[in-house]
Amino acid sequence: MKITNTTKFILLLASFMMAINIILGAFGAHAVKDILNEYYLAIYHTAVSYTFYNILGLFALAFISTIMPNSKKIKISAYFIFIGTLVFAASLYALVFLEKAILGAITPIGGALMIIGWFILFYAILKDLKLEPLK
């Protein structure tokens, strides 16, 4: 298994994001659960959950980058997923703590960036791995 700069970058990014997400999850479970109403607590939980799922995806992406070490699409995919997750979660955290509903309008931008990132990965696998037809 070859560890490229892209692999190392994605692993560092995912590891850092996971540490921060665990802190935010614990903060939500202990510090703010009695402060936030049920509606805002659900939004907070959505931010933590979606971030967690995409971090796991980034770890998988790091593994995939070892299979496809020369694919620039992998790094582009990681950037879209990272930025999308950041925008998505940050807009939800801001909505929860500032109670400004308009901030919810930013959330779909983050979601769209995450979706684009995952489709870029799909395209990279489809094109760069040159899959054989199923028999």
Residue pairs with C-beta under 8 A, 6 or more apart in sequence:
1 66
2 66
2 69
3 66
4 65
4 66
4 69
6 65
6 69
6 74
6 75
6 78
7 62
7 65
7 66
7 69
9 75
9 78
10 58
10 59
10 61
10 62
10 65
10 74
10 75
10 78
11 59
11 62
13 58
13 78
13 82
14 55
14 58
14 59
14 61
14 62
17 51
17 55
17 58
17 82
17 85
18 52
18 55
21 48
21 51
21 52
21 55
24 47
24 48
24 51
24 93
25 48
25 52
28 41
28 44
28 45
28 48
32 41
32 44
33 41
36 44
36 96
40 95
40 96
40 99
43 92
43 95
43 96
44 92
44 93
44 96
46 92
47 88
47 89
47 92
47 93
47 96
48 89
50 85
50 88
50 89
50 114
51 85
51 88
51 89
54 81
54 84
54 85
54 114
55 85
57 81
57 118
58 78
58 81
58 82
61 74
61 77
61 78
61 81
61 121
64 74
64 121
64 125
65 71
65 74
65 75
67 129
68 74
68 124
68 125
68 128
68 129
70 128
71 124
71 128
73 120
73 121
73 123
73 124
73 127
73 128
74 121
74 124
76 117
76 120
77 117
77 118
77 120
77 121
77 124
78 117
79 117
80 113
80 114
80 116
80 117
80 120
81 113
81 114
81 117
81 118
82 117
83 110
83 113
84 110
84 111
84 112
84 113
84 114
84 115
84 116
84 117
85 110
85 114
86 110
87 106
87 107
87 109
87 110
87 113
88 107
88 109
88 110
88 111
88 113
88 114
89 110
90 110
91 103
91 104
91 106
91 107
91 109
91 110
92 104
92 107
94 100
94 103
94 106
95 101
95 103
95 104
95 107
125 131
